[in-house]
Amino acid sequence: MHLFDEHYNNNLLARVDVRIKLIIIFSLLIMVLCCNGIIFPLFIAMLCIGLCKFIEIPLRVMLIRFSEPLFIAAMLLFLKLFFTGQEPLFCVSIAGIDIIGYKDGLMEGIRLSSRIIGAVSLIALAGFSSPFTDIITGLSWFKIPSQFVDLLMITYRYIFVLFEDAGVIYNAQKNRLGYSSIRSGLSSFGTLSGELIIRAFDRSQTTTQAMFQRGYTGNMPVGHSASFKKNEAVIAVVIIVAAGVLWKIM
């Protein structure tokens, strides 16, 4: 559970107002997603990874956070290379089947993959440097719809509940040799997935009933934000302007 929580908060970035961080993160995120090149997204990714190391995030935790997005980026690059494009880059014949890699498909895949890596790096840095409760408070200050904020809080809470349930089920299956072979492992994994879906549905109904019985009216109370610090606001403007200049150049 602790791998998904923000427990590395005793650092310089953690003391910055979360609203300032959200403004910077969202501004850079828009630039990354709208960038047509690969240099700017990769530069942002390297900068975020460097900041993660600066605030002493363990390498193992970073690898876990980035493993799924990197896998998606690699698969996207693979699909673009071999299934889209017009200009052949290379051709390999395997068992009489010609496998063609396309240059324009490769470049498009690299561009999309760089955006994924840059965007995920920004979100990961925000999570590593800000407690989830502070992020919720910041989103509420920006007048994000309360329904979205409530759903985000409940989802965040029950991710850990289902994660613990999955661990209990997995250990029980493992003790009964449920993963002793590939066939039994696939069967056990299917059972685990189905059980988690059923438990998630049951918990959603139970939680909804409990919330309304306790007077839930559609708004959960969140913390109050302090006033902006002028020096942090000035630094945020400088960072966004500098990033905009780099985005335009790159």
Secondary structure, 3 states (H helix, E strand, C coil): CHHHCCCCCCCCHHHCCHHHHHHHHHHHHHHHHHCCCCHHHHHHHHHHHHHHHHCCCCHHHHHHHHHHHHHHHHHHHHHHHHHCCCCEEEEEEECCEEEEEEHHHHHHHHHHHHHHHHHHHHHHHHHHHCCHHHHHHHHHHCCCCHHHHHHHHHHHHHHHHHHHHHHHHHHHHHHCCCCCCHHHHHHHHHHHHHHHHHHHHHHHHHHHHHHHHCCCCCCCCCCCCCCCCHHHHHHHHHHHHHHHHHHHHC
